[in-house]
């Protein structure tokens, strides 16, 4: 690593793969299940399983980033909004995802709506955060 907080290539691709696969599978399930588009395929249990496994990979990726990348980002005072926004959204997504599986039935519909809304917002922030870092690397 040439500069403080810059992730090694393996870690960068692990994070991008985890978040992209989780967001893509969640989006596919959202389209199929909630919006009833090709529900038998896109809203199937298999897609939900893929989303769950991808979410676990994303949580592992987040854990690999926290000790160094986050600390360095806070010290550098760069990309705070997108970085802390991602961390906040991921935390809320982990909580709502857990509530979907373990929570009471009475709050399920509210949690479903909250989870997919947060997921869409998270992915938007992720798309903003990543190119900002890639543009800086290209100029270095």
Buried (B, 14 or more C-beta within 10 A) or exposed (E): EEEEBBBEEEBBEBBBBBBBBBBBBBBBBBBBBEEEEEEEEBBBEEBBEBBBEBBEBBBEBBEBBEEBBBEBBEEEEBBEEBBBBBBBBBEBBBBBBEBBEEBEEEEEEEBBEBBBEBBBBBBBBBEBBBEEBEEEEEEE
